[in-house]
Amino acid sequence: MIPEKQDKSFNEFYKAARFNKILDPKTTLMIHLATAMSVGCYP
């Protein structure tokens, strides 16, 4: 577990990256999956 302050910061960053207004939701999700898989964090 990470400290609460770090967890909050990470969640804010993740939400900003995941729910952006630049790319459509499907493209954003595919980028997230590809990025996770490229570093070995398989869904």
N, C-alpha and C positions, 0 to 999 in steps of 0.2 A: 504494500500500500504506500502511496505517496502522501506527503503532507497535504492537508486540506487546501492551503493557499496555492500550492502547485497544481493540485487537481482542478481547482477553479480556473486557474489561468489556462491550463491545457484545454479544458472544456470550452472556454470562450474562444480560444484560437481555433479549435476544431470546428465549432459551429460557424465561425466566420469563413473558414475555408470550404466547409461542406455546403453551406447555404448561401452561396454568393449570387450576385445578380449579373455576372458576366457570362458564365456558361450555363447551358440548360442542365437541369437536374440529372438526366441520364448520363451526359458526358462527364459531369462532376463525379458521379458515382463510379463510373468506369475508371477514371483516373485514380480515385481512392483505392479501388480494388487492385489495379495494376501496380500502384506504388507499394501497397502492403505486400503483395506477392513477390515483388522484386527484392524486398529485404527479408523475405522468409516468414512473414506473418500471414500464413494462409487463413482465409476466412472459414 
